[in-house]
Amino acid sequence: MALGDLLEEWEDSEQEVLLLYPPRENSQEKFDLRWFLPSVIRYRRVLIEVLVASFVVQLFALVNPLMIQVIIDKVIIQNSPSTLQVLGILLLIVAIFESLISTLRTYLFTDTTNRIDMSLGSEIIDHLLRLPLSYFEKQPVGEIATRINELERVRRFLTGTALTVVLDAVFSVVYLVVMVVYSPLLTLVSVSIIPLFIGLTLLVAPIIRQQLRLKAKRHAETQSHLVSVLSGVQTVKAQNIENPLREEWQDRYARYVTTGFRTIIMSNLANAGSKFLNKVSGLLVIWVGAYLVLQGELTLGALIAFRIVAGYVTSPILRLSQLWQNFQETALSLERLADIADTPQESEGDRKNIPMPLIQGSVEYQSVYFRFKSYGTWQLRNINLELIPGTFVAIVGSSGAGKSTLTKLLCRLYEPESGSILVDDYDINKVEIYSLRRQIGMVLQDSLLFEGTIWDNIALANPEASAEAVIEAATIAEAHEFIMNLPNGYDTKIGERGGSLSGGQRQRIAIARTVLSKPRILVLDEATSALDYETERKVFTNLTRAFKDYTVFLLPIVSIQ
């Protein structure tokens, strides 16, 4: 029994409880740091070269304290100017090589991270554009934009901060060995402060994470409001509502700034605590080291060298608070990106479906039920409709009756709750979604034009189209004449969303774009609402001639006679 029939029968019964068990969905791998590994592994050779270059740079950094020890113990104390000249030349050579290798490392690292960034960004955007329409109807545009921007923070952590942590961890072991060789006692004094560093970080981490989460939420709210205002700026000015909207933005932005201020204060307190502990560690090393020098157990040069090497160890630990904050921010960014990456694509269930062959245009709705929410009222109920190729059908009805929804089901922008839709006797739920949409052209009342030229917008869906085909499509849409009257004709730039054109001109360009894609089924959803009566009649006459063998949905057509 179909779900619609079941529910209809249940409504007429006297039962009080109905349990519906949805089919178990196939589990998919959740979005986390592992999602980034393929892109990182793809450039593992270059990253290994970066690690090797970093290793060499760190070794050169170890030369400096050793040379300083020699200068103090051998040159200054023993008064040996000749040795000073040799050491000076050696230090200069080391500095030159260190600079060259550091420059090479920076170049390789920057080039690789840019490639990884491009790869990751393309994958996220590709996934986003393949999400179902329902996702975009639930999420504000500004919210989605801020989530996409989180990718930069994740990329920066993986290819920057995380790599630095690996290098610091590796070379801290080397430096600790060198410190032990100098003085086990001083080494113990130097590292005794590390547990306090860790304790401080673990103490403030939950607080910072909570504040970061709230800050991200406030930022998304502010951006969503701003995008909404800018998208409807014409309405804003026409209705003279600039002041209340500005005040609303100021309130949202003030909450965002306040939250950000609290986060910065907490981070600064954590960093101040870390710096204080680092200074205490340095003072303890100098104090104990001076005692060892006075006892003759350590030379002055060795003490100075030890202090420098100890700085190489404690410096990464000093950054522990900031590092942990970066990790918290990255974890939050992953959480926000997961909302996009973990949402199944609309073609997720199409992997076993067949490609839709070239269609003639017959359409049949069989007992179709649809509603936007599983507990809401029916938008469409028991719809049965059959159309043969060459049919021009006008669908009329009151606002909210489901006219647009009926055609969106045909394009699989929505999925029916029960029933089926056949195109040329193919169940559209059993064919690949994009092979279906390529053969259905839909023109909406507010079809979007993109920044660029008129030619770019018409040829968007068919970039390889000839000039004759573009002009023919524009002629069918009654757009060719007004385009040729523009200063630059088809090369005229129309601005963002076609802002330099009138509503009727934008609609005709949108119709021309759809005509050029040569669909087998055409849907005009209030696509001529901004046209005058005479122009509208000409457009319909041209479309009738051009699509006489195919199926055309017109909705609502109130002025056609």
JOGILIN-V11754 format. One line per field, one symbol per residue. ss: DSSP state (a for helix, b for strand, c for the rest). psi: psi as a letter, one per 40 degrees, with the letter a starting at -180 (. if undefined). burial: b if it has 16 or more other ideal C-beta (glycine too) atoms within 10 Angstrom, else e. A space follows every 10 residues. Layout:
ss: ???
psi: ???
burial: ???
This chain:
ss: ccaaaaaaaa accccccccc cccccccccc cccaaaaaaa aacaaaaaaa aaaaaaaaaa aaaaaaaaaa aaaaaacccc aaaaaaaaaa aaaaaaaaaa aaaaaaaaaa aaaaaaaaaa aaaaaaaaac bcaaaaaacc aaaaaaaaaa aaaaaaaaaa aaaaaaaaaa aaaaaaaaaa aacaaaaaaa accaaaaaaa aaaaaaaaaa aaaaaaaaaa aaaaaaaaaa acaaaaaacc caaaaaaaaa aaaaaaaaaa aaaaaaaaaa aaaaaaaaaa aaaaaaaaaa aaaaccccca aaaaaaaaaa aaaaaaaaca aaaaaaaaaa aaaaaaaaaa acccbccaaa cccbcccccc ccbbbbbbbb cccccccccb bbbbbbbccc cbbbbccccc ccaaaaaaaa cccccccbbb bbbccbbaaa bcaaaaaccb bbbbcccccc ccbaaaaacc ccccccaaaa aaaaaaccca aaaaccccaa acbccaaacc ccaaaaaaaa aaaaaacccc bbbbbccccc ccaaaaaaaa aaaaaacccc bbbbbccccc c
psi: hidddddddd deieidhhhh hiihihiihi hadddedddd ddfddddddd dddddddddd dddddddddd dddddddegg dddddddddd dddddddddd dddddddddd dddddddddd ddddddddee iiddddddhi dddddddddd ddddddddec dddddddddd eddddddddd ddhddddddd eeeddddddd dddedddddd dddddddddd dddddddddd dfddddddef fddddddddd dddddddddd dddddddddd dddddddddd dddddddddd ddddeeehid dddddddddd dddddddded dddddddddd dddddddddd dehiieedee deiiihihid eihhhhfhhi idideaihdh hfhhhhiiie hhhhhiiihe eedddddddd efdihidiai hhhfehheee ihddddddeh hhhidfhhii haiddddded egdeiidddd ddddddefed ddddeidebe ehheihffde iidddddddd ddddddegie hhhggfefde iidddddddd ddddddfdei hhhhhiheei .
burial: ebebeebeee eeeeeeeeee eeeeeeeeee beeebbeebb eebeebbebb bebbbbbbeb bbbbbebbbb bbbbbeeeee eeeeeebeee eeebeeebee beeebeebbe ebbeebbebb eebbeebbee bbeebeeebb ebbbebbeeb bebbbbbbbe bbbebebbee bbebbbebbe ebbeebbebb bebeebbeeb beebbeebbe bbbbbbbbbb bbbbbebebe eeeeebeeee eeeebeeeee ebbebbeebb eebeebbeeb bebbeebbee bbeebeebbe ebbeeeebbe bbbbbbbbbb bbbbebbbbb bebbbbbbbb bbbbebbbeb bebebbeeeb eebeebeebe bbbbbbebbb beeeeeebbb bbbeeebebe ebeebeeeee ebbbbbbbbb bbbbebbbbe bbbbebebbe bbbebbbbbb bbbbeebebe eeebbbbbbe eeeebeeebb bbbbbbbbbb ebbeeeeeeb eeebeeebee beebbbbbbb bbbbbbbbbb bbbbbbbbbb beeebbbebb ebbeebbeeb bbbbbbbeee e
